[in-house]
């Protein structure tokens, strides 16, 4: 059973997630463009896990695909995945703001 405290804690988590989402996506983009793959990998893992926690499964999937591409050295797929990540983050932001 969900308590008021649980609901309030999740609402705050979602609010914090949304407050940082654009900055996180921009940071990952900058990290990848500058070749800082290790930091990007860590940032993508964080985005993937927090996105899963708020129900943004498609964004989590894209972050995982990006991490996998980095792990396999498939840099040619990175631009398309970055575009997809940015577009999906905008959808998540709009969807979660409407539900919150």
N, C-alpha and C positions, 0 to 999 in steps of 0.2 A: 504494500500500500504506500502511495506517495504522500508524504507529509508536506505541510506548508514550507518547512525548512528546505526540503529536497527541491521543491518547485522553485523557491527563491534562489537557491544555490545554482540550479541549472539556468535560470533566467539571467543571473549575473555572469555565468560562464559564457552563455551565448552573446550577451552584450559585450563582454571583453573580447571574445572571438571576433565579433563584427568590427569592433573598434580597431583591431589590429590587422584585419584581413588584407586591406589594400596595401598597407606597409609591408606585410609579409610577402605578398605576391611581388611587389616592386623590388623588395630586397632579394628575393630568389632570382628574379630576372637580372638584376645587376650582378649578382654573384656568378651566374652562368655566363653572362656576357663578358665578364672580366676573367673568366677561367678559374674562378675559385670554387672548383667542383666539390671539395671536401665540405666547405661551409654550406654550399647549396644542398648537398646531400643531407646534412643535419637539419637544415631548415625545411627541406621537403619532408623528411621523416616527421618532424614536428607538425607541419601543416597536415600531413596525411592522418596522423593520429587524432589531432583535435577536430579535423573535419569529420572524421568518423564519429566522434563523440557527439557532435551536434546534428548528425544525420545527413551530412553533406557527402553522401557516398560517391557521387560522380567526381567531385573535386578530390576526394581522397584517392580515388582510382587513378586520376590523372597525375597526382603527385607521386603515386607509386610507380606509374609508367615512366615518369621523368627520372626518378631515382634509378630504375632499372636500366634506362637508356644510358645514364651516366656510368653505372657499374659496368656495362658492356662496352663502353666507349663509342656508343652510337650517337655522336654529336649531330649528325645530319637530321635526326628526328627531333632534336631539342627545340628548334624554332616553332614547329607546328604544335608541339606539346605546350610550349609557353603560351602560344596564342589560345589554345584550348583552355589552359589553366586560368588565364586572365578572363576569358569569356565566362567560364563556369563560376569563377569567384563572384563576378557581377550578378549572375543569376542567384547564387546562394545568398548574397547580401540582400538582394531584393526580396527573396522568398522569406528569409528569416526576419527581416524587418516587418514584413506584412503579418507574420504570425506572432510577433512579439509585442 
